[in-house]
């Protein structure tokens, strides 16, 4: 065997495995569904009307109308009701712990906090004695 395939004892076995993987990859590629590459025209802009044209008597929006539309859009985005609906929807997705898990997690947190309090208290006493020894 060459240095490129360390740990492989049988070259025929390696080639058979590579051929099998290549066949699987080729069959998986056949399952891919093609997606359209061009966007279709929607009803908002008919094909016979160019983007910049207007009908007689129909002008473009004024700045004030555009600002009002923008303000209405921002109000909708910032709505408290919408925020609360989204919060409730996200909370429904949460997998809440059962009673046994809740007791386990609570015990772990309380023990961890007690250990941290003991460490901080020990360091506080140690530093207090050190300060008293140095500065009397």
C-alpha positions as CSV (number, residue, x, y, z in Angstrom):
1,X,0.0,0.0,0.0
2,X,1.1,3.6,-0.5
3,X,1.6,6.2,2.1
4,X,-1.6,8.0,1.2
5,X,-3.8,5.3,2.7
6,X,-2.3,4.3,6.1
7,X,-4.1,1.6,8.0
8,X,-5.7,0.1,4.9
9,X,-4.7,-3.5,4.3
10,X,-6.7,-4.5,1.3
11,X,-6.7,-2.2,-1.8
12,X,-9.6,-4.0,-3.4
13,X,-11.7,-3.6,-0.3
14,X,-11.0,0.2,-0.3
15,X,-11.8,0.5,-4.0
16,X,-15.1,-1.4,-3.4
17,X,-16.1,0.9,-0.5
18,X,-15.2,4.0,-2.6
19,X,-17.3,2.7,-5.5
20,X,-20.3,2.1,-3.2
21,X,-20.1,5.6,-1.8
22,X,-19.9,7.1,-5.3
23,X,-23.0,5.1,-6.3
24,X,-24.9,6.3,-3.3
25,X,-23.9,9.9,-4.0
26,X,-25.0,9.6,-7.6
27,X,-28.4,8.1,-6.7
28,X,-28.9,10.9,-4.1
29,X,-28.2,13.5,-6.8
30,X,-31.0,12.1,-8.9
31,X,-33.5,12.8,-6.0
32,X,-32.8,16.5,-6.0
33,X,-35.8,18.5,-7.2
34,X,-35.0,21.5,-9.4
35,X,-36.3,24.9,-8.3
36,X,-37.3,27.6,-10.7
37,X,-34.6,30.1,-11.4
38,X,-36.7,33.0,-12.6
39,X,-39.3,34.9,-10.5
40,X,-42.8,35.1,-12.0
41,X,-44.6,38.3,-12.4
42,X,-47.1,39.0,-9.7
43,X,-50.4,40.9,-9.8
44,X,-48.8,43.9,-8.2
45,X,-46.9,44.7,-11.4
46,X,-48.6,43.5,-14.6
47,X,-46.3,42.6,-17.5
48,X,-47.8,45.3,-19.8
49,X,-47.0,48.2,-17.4
50,X,-43.4,49.2,-17.1
51,X,-42.1,50.0,-13.6
52,X,-41.8,53.8,-13.9
53,X,-44.9,54.6,-15.9
54,X,-48.1,56.2,-14.5
55,X,-51.5,56.6,-16.0
56,X,-52.9,60.0,-16.9
57,X,-53.9,61.9,-13.7
58,X,-52.2,59.3,-11.4
59,X,-49.1,60.8,-9.9
60,X,-46.5,59.2,-7.7
61,X,-47.0,59.3,-3.9
62,X,-46.2,62.4,-2.1
63,X,-43.5,62.5,0.5
64,X,-46.1,62.9,3.3
65,X,-48.0,59.9,2.1
66,X,-44.9,57.8,1.9
67,X,-43.9,58.9,5.4
68,X,-47.4,58.1,6.7
69,X,-47.2,54.6,5.2
70,X,-43.7,54.1,6.7
71,X,-44.9,55.3,10.1
72,X,-47.9,52.9,10.0
73,X,-45.5,50.0,9.1
74,X,-43.2,50.9,12.0
75,X,-46.2,51.0,14.4
76,X,-47.2,47.6,13.4
77,X,-43.7,46.2,13.9
78,X,-43.4,47.8,17.3
79,X,-46.9,46.8,18.5
80,X,-47.0,45.5,22.1
81,X,-49.7,43.1,21.2
82,X,-47.7,41.5,18.4
83,X,-44.7,41.2,20.8
84,X,-46.8,39.4,23.4
85,X,-48.3,37.1,20.8
86,X,-44.8,36.2,19.6
87,X,-43.6,35.6,23.2
88,X,-46.5,33.3,23.9
89,X,-45.8,31.4,20.6
90,X,-42.2,31.0,21.6
91,X,-43.1,29.8,25.1
92,X,-45.3,27.1,23.6
93,X,-42.3,25.7,21.8
94,X,-40.4,25.3,25.0
95,X,-40.0,21.7,26.4
96,X,-40.6,22.3,30.1
97,X,-38.8,20.0,32.6
98,X,-40.8,17.4,34.5
99,X,-41.0,17.2,38.3
100,X,-38.0,14.9,38.7
101,X,-35.8,17.1,36.4
102,X,-37.0,20.2,38.1
103,X,-36.0,18.8,41.6
104,X,-32.6,17.7,40.2
105,X,-31.8,21.0,38.6
106,X,-32.9,23.0,41.7
107,X,-30.7,20.8,43.9
108,X,-27.7,21.2,41.7
109,X,-28.1,25.0,41.6
110,X,-28.5,25.3,45.4
111,X,-25.5,23.1,46.0
112,X,-23.4,25.1,43.5
113,X,-24.5,28.4,45.1
114,X,-23.6,27.1,48.6
115,X,-20.1,26.0,47.4
116,X,-19.5,29.4,45.9
117,X,-20.7,31.2,49.1
118,X,-18.3,29.0,51.1
119,X,-15.4,29.8,48.8
120,X,-16.1,33.6,48.9
121,X,-16.5,33.5,52.7
122,X,-13.2,31.6,53.1
123,X,-11.3,34.0,50.9
124,X,-12.9,36.9,52.8
125,X,-11.7,35.6,56.1
126,X,-8.3,34.8,54.7
127,X,-7.8,38.3,53.2
128,X,-9.1,39.9,56.4
129,X,-6.5,38.1,58.5
130,X,-3.8,39.0,56.0
131,X,-4.7,42.7,56.1
132,X,-4.8,42.6,59.9
133,X,-1.4,40.9,60.0
134,X,0.2,43.4,57.6
135,X,-1.4,46.6,58.8
136,X,-2.0,45.6,62.4
